[in-house]
Amino acid sequence: MKTYKTINYLLIIGIAFSFTFQAYADSGKGRGNSRNNEQNRGKDKGNRVTRSESTGRTSGGRNSQQVKTRESFNNSQTGRHDQYKNLPKYRSSVSKTPSTATRILHGGVNYSYNDGIFYKPSKKGYVVVAPPVGARVRILPSNYKRIVIGPSVYFYYYGAYYRHDRRLNHYFVVAPPVGAIVDALPYGYHKVFIDGITYYVFEGTYYRAFIDNYGEVLYEVVG
């Protein structure tokens, strides 16, 4: 009888120990899973920050580069016109034209033309003038810029705009098209302020300056 009681007692102790050990193991596993979950959440949070930083944005909204897009140009800045600094200025006088100049008769005036520059005869020689609308040239200036507005293609150089006549294979001077965007204006423009907005006026054409996505100052024909 004593032996039977002893066996029962040992079985009870063994079962109790088994339940205690399992409960302890489960609690440890739970703590381990909790730590893993916290680590995973930390990784996810870090990934979210990395993706946010890679866009160049902050919680405040657009990045600084986008804010500059089409932003009105600061009046205190002068823009970039250096590409024209070595060219003869409009309305300046010269005693003679370059030896490579050609003659262009337009509107009863015998102009001299050399690589985008028109010279009008005067009493003391020649005066540098804006290309007259309608005048035709065979070859575009060396450093012209191509501008596309809708279906139309223009060529810009030193304040003048040209279009191509396929039939005659010539280029003719046209009035500045509204919406054309150029990277520089000739010296000789002046500023006017209308309703708090600065406009750059050259030969009667109004330009408004803005800063593009790359931080470059550009000028758009507005009227």
Secondary structure, DSSP 8 states (H G I E B T S, - for coil): -HHHHHHHHHHHHHHHHHHHHHHHHHHHHHHHHHHHHHHHHHHHHHHHHHHHHHTT-BTTBS-HHHHHTTEE--TT-----GGGTTS--TT-EESS--TT-EEEEETTEEEEEETTEEEEEETTEEEEE---TT-EESS--TT-EEEEETTEEEEEETTEEEEEETTTTEEEEE---TT-EES---TT-EEEEETTEEEEEETTEEEEEEE-TTS-EEEEE--
